[in-house]
Structures are given as structure tokens and as C-alpha cells.
């Protein structure tokens, strides 16, 4: 038993650790071209999985938006940003980049539903 902790505290700590081992987690691993998304924990409830994926997606979108703003503040052109994102080569403005990103995501989102089912 840890020094200074009572029996109830130790049981609580062990319970919290066990619960966190089963909690749904989304993690990014690797770097560069080998960046991957990994999931950990119990993913048996599809709606809870959607919720967790949505939270991760929103966090990444915020980070992407901030990175685009920093690139613009550093003097990078919309064309360069569009090329780096792989969505448009001759962007002249934010709407050009945004629309290119939307088209790119639509292709990804439609993939699971393009079967003949």
C-alpha cells in the first residue's frame, strides 16, 4: 500500500486505473508519412465511438486551422498552403483552400457508402 493512503483510497485508485484501461481513446502515433490513428479501450458501442471520433476530429480541425493561420502570418501564399494540404494547387484565397478541403473530405466520407449495398 502506498504510504499515506488508506485502504479506500487505494481501492479507488485501482478502480480508476481499471476504468481508464477500458475507456475509449484515440491516439496519433508515428510521424511524417507514417502518422497513424490508433484506438485503445472498449469500442463495442458504435455511438460512443462516433462521439469520441468526432471529438478527436474537432481537435484536429482546430489545430489545422491554427496552423494555416500561422502559415499565413509567416507570409506563405494561399497557393502554397493549398499545395501542402494536397487540396488545390492554384488557390488565391481562403475560400479556394476551404472548398478544396471540403471536396477532399467528401471523397473520404463517401468511401464507406459507395458500395452496391
GIWO-V295637 format. One line per field, one symbol per residue. ss: DSSP state (~ for helix, > for strand, _ for the rest). phi: phi as a letter, one per 20 degrees, with the letter a starting at -180 (. if undefined). Layout:
BEGIN
ss: ???
phi: ???
END
This chain:
BEGIN
ss: ______~~~~~~~~~~~~~~~~__>>>>>__~~~_>>>>>_____~~~~~~~~~~~~~~~~~~~~~~~~~~~~____~~~~~~~~________~~~~~~~~~~~~~~~~~~~~____
phi: .ffndegffffffffffffffeffcdcecnalfdfcecdcnedfeffffffffffffffffffffffffffffenfeffffffffmdaecfdbggffgffffffffffffgfdeeef
END
